Amino acid sequence: MTRSILIVDDDPHIRQLLAFALTRAGLEAREAEDGEAALAAVAANPPDLVILDINMPRLNGLEVCRRLRAQGDLPILFLSSRDDEIDRVLGIELGADDYVVKPFSPREVTARVQAILRRSGSQKPPPPAETAGALVRGRLTLNTEGWTALWDDREAALTVTEFGILRTLASTPTKVFSRDAIIDRLHGPGFAITDRTIDSHVRNLRGKFAGLGGHDVIETRAGVGYRLGACTGQAA
């Protein structure tokens, strides 16, 4: 089944450029000219991923991301016309899966979209009881086939990237993963993404599990990286 991508940008030239590149890659490209139109499009026919410009009139991309994140874990790739770190970090903390700065290469955007889609899987995840693959650590259970994370019997609403990081750590619970090693696991060697982005995703993960009582899901090893915690619920 062809994956559907919603391109949200107030610049029609950018929308057309990305639509052409995505269509050539075998994806279905849909367009929305502003944030309000994007929310309406998602409500009417949810896409598999949203490419979302930050700086738009009427309703900017950060606010659109907040509203989409309140509804679910639809993958989001941010576009921005400037390389301000505050925008990048804020976008990731809101739950975006990746971030590209204008001017960009359409091939790079397409590659990042395809990487996110590969991680998200081709189907909506079934309930954990209907899948076989699972990683269990203390009170944490990762359903690796259904892409769901449970703390006891409560599901944590994770983005695709957040789940990928947690699965990487859980795959070898005693290993400390550097930020570069995590990036390589998620995207492959040489993928351009900053260490700060990984830190923001880890901060999001900690916050989500802390809300469920999981205060020891991820440990930090200063100067090295991250590893899976004991997952007992006890704060350090």
C-alpha positions in Angstrom: 0.0 0.0 0.0 1.3 3.4 -1.0 2.3 5.6 2.0 0.7 9.0 2.2 2.6 12.2 3.1 1.0 15.5 4.0 3.2 18.5 3.1 2.3 21.6 5.1 3.9 24.8 4.0 2.6 28.3 3.0 5.0 28.4 0.0 3.4 26.6 -3.0 6.8 26.2 -4.7 8.2 24.2 -1.7 5.0 22.1 -1.6 5.3 21.3 -5.3 9.1 20.6 -5.1 8.6 18.1 -2.3 5.5 16.6 -3.8 7.4 15.9 -7.0 10.4 14.3 -5.1 8.1 12.2 -2.9 6.0 11.0 -5.8 9.1 9.9 -7.7 10.0 7.9 -4.6 6.7 6.0 -4.8 4.9 7.9 -2.1 1.5 9.7 -2.3 1.9 13.4 -1.7 -0.9 15.6 -0.4 -0.7 19.4 0.3 -2.0 21.9 2.9 -1.2 25.6 2.7 -1.4 26.4 6.4 -1.8 24.9 9.9 -5.6 25.1 10.0 -5.8 23.3 6.6 -3.3 20.7 7.9 -5.4 19.8 11.0 -8.5 19.5 8.8 -6.7 17.3 6.3 -5.4 15.0 9.1 -8.9 14.8 10.6 -10.5 14.0 7.3 -7.9 11.4 6.1 -4.9 10.8 8.3 -1.6 10.5 6.4 1.3 8.2 7.3 3.6 11.2 8.0 3.4 15.0 8.1 6.1 17.3 6.7 5.4 20.5 8.7 6.8 24.0 8.2 7.4 25.8 11.5 6.9 29.4 10.3 3.4 29.8 8.9 0.7 32.4 9.2 -2.5 31.8 11.1 -1.3 28.7 12.9 2.4 27.9 13.1 3.9 24.5 12.9 4.8 24.3 16.6 1.2 24.7 17.6 0.0 22.2 14.9 2.5 19.7 16.3 1.2 20.3 19.8 -2.4 19.6 18.7 -1.4 16.5 16.6 0.6 15.1 19.6 -2.4 15.5 21.8 -4.3 13.2 19.4 -1.7 10.5 18.8 1.7 9.6 17.5 1.5 10.5 13.8 5.2 10.9 12.6 6.2 14.5 12.0 9.2 16.0 10.1 9.8 19.7 10.8 10.9 22.2 8.2 12.3 25.6 9.2 13.6 28.6 7.3 16.3 29.2 9.9 18.8 27.1 11.9 17.9 28.4 15.3 18.7 25.8 18.0 15.7 26.9 20.1 13.3 26.0 17.3 15.0 22.7 16.6 15.1 21.6 20.3 11.5 22.9 20.9 10.3 21.0 17.9 11.9 17.7 19.1 10.6 18.2 22.6 7.1 18.6 21.2 7.4 15.2 19.6 8.8 15.7 16.1 10.7 12.8 14.7 13.2 14.8 12.7 14.1 18.3 11.6 15.4 19.8 8.3 16.5 23.4 7.7 15.8 25.4 4.6 17.3 25.5 2.0 17.2 21.7 1.8 17.8 19.0 -0.8 14.5 17.3 -1.8 16.5 14.0 -1.9 17.5 14.5 1.8 14.0 15.2 2.9 12.8 12.1 1.0 15.5 10.0 2.6 14.5 11.2 6.0 10.8 10.5 5.4 11.6 7.0 4.2 13.7 6.4 7.3 10.9 7.4 9.6 8.4 5.3 7.7 10.6 2.3 7.9 10.7 2.7 11.7 7.0 3.2 11.9 6.1 0.0 10.1 3.6 -0.5 7.3 0.6 -1.2 9.5 -1.0 0.2 12.6 0.3 -1.8 15.6 -2.0 -4.6 16.8 -2.6 -5.1 20.6 0.4 -6.6 22.4 -1.4 -9.9 23.1 -1.6 -10.6 19.4 2.2 -10.2 18.7 5.1 -12.5 19.5 8.2 -10.2 19.8 8.7 -8.5 23.2 11.6 -7.1 25.2 10.9 -7.1 29.0 12.9 -5.3 31.6 11.4 -5.0 35.1 8.1 -3.3 34.7 8.8 -2.2 31.1 7.6 -4.3 28.2 8.4 -3.4 24.6 6.2 -5.0 21.9 8.8 -4.9 19.1 6.3 -6.1 16.4 3.5 -3.9 17.4 5.6 -0.9 18.3 4.1 -0.3 21.7 5.7 0.3 25.1 4.0 -0.7 28.3 4.7 0.3 31.9 3.0 -2.5 33.9 -0.3 -2.6 31.9 -0.3 1.1 30.9 0.8 2.2 27.4 3.2 5.1 27.0 2.4 7.1 23.9 5.8 7.2 22.1 6.8 8.7 18.8 8.5 6.4 16.3 11.9 7.9 17.2 11.3 7.6 20.9 10.4 3.9 20.5 13.4 3.3 18.4 15.8 4.8 21.0 14.2 2.7 23.8 14.3 -0.5 21.7 18.0 0.2 21.0 18.8 0.5 24.7 16.6 -2.5 25.6 18.3 -4.7 22.9 21.4 -4.8 25.1 20.4 -3.7 28.5 23.9 -3.8 30.0 25.5 -1.7 27.2 26.0 2.0 27.4 25.2 3.5 24.0 26.9 6.7 22.8 24.7 9.3 21.1 26.5 8.5 17.8 25.7 4.8 18.3 22.1 5.5 18.9 21.9 7.7 15.7 23.6 4.9 13.7 21.0 2.4 15.0 18.1 4.7 14.1 19.3 6.1 10.8 22.4 4.3 9.7 26.0 5.6 9.7 26.7 9.1 8.5 23.2 10.4 9.1 23.2 14.2 9.9 21.6 14.7 13.3 22.9 16.4 16.4 23.7 14.9 19.8 21.3 17.5 21.3 18.4 16.0 19.3 19.1 12.6 21.0 19.2 14.3 24.4 15.8 15.9 23.7 14.2 12.6 22.8 15.6 11.0 25.9 14.2 13.8 28.0 10.8 13.2 26.4 11.0 9.5 27.1 11.9 10.1 30.8 9.0 12.6 31.2 6.5 10.2 29.6 7.5 7.2 31.8 7.8 9.4 34.9 4.1 10.2 34.4 3.4 6.5 34.6 5.6 5.9 37.7 8.7 4.9 35.8 11.5 7.0 37.1 14.4 4.7 36.2 13.8 3.8 32.6 17.0 5.4 31.2 20.3 5.9 32.9 22.9 8.6 31.9 26.6 7.7 32.0 28.3 11.1 32.0 30.7 11.6 29.1 29.6 8.3 27.5 25.9 8.1 26.7 22.8 6.2 27.8 21.7 2.7 28.8 18.5 1.1 29.9 17.7 1.5 33.6 16.5 -1.1 36.1 12.9 -0.3 35.3 11.6 -0.9 38.8 10.0 2.5 39.2 12.5 3.6 41.9 13.9 7.1 41.4 17.7 7.3 41.4 
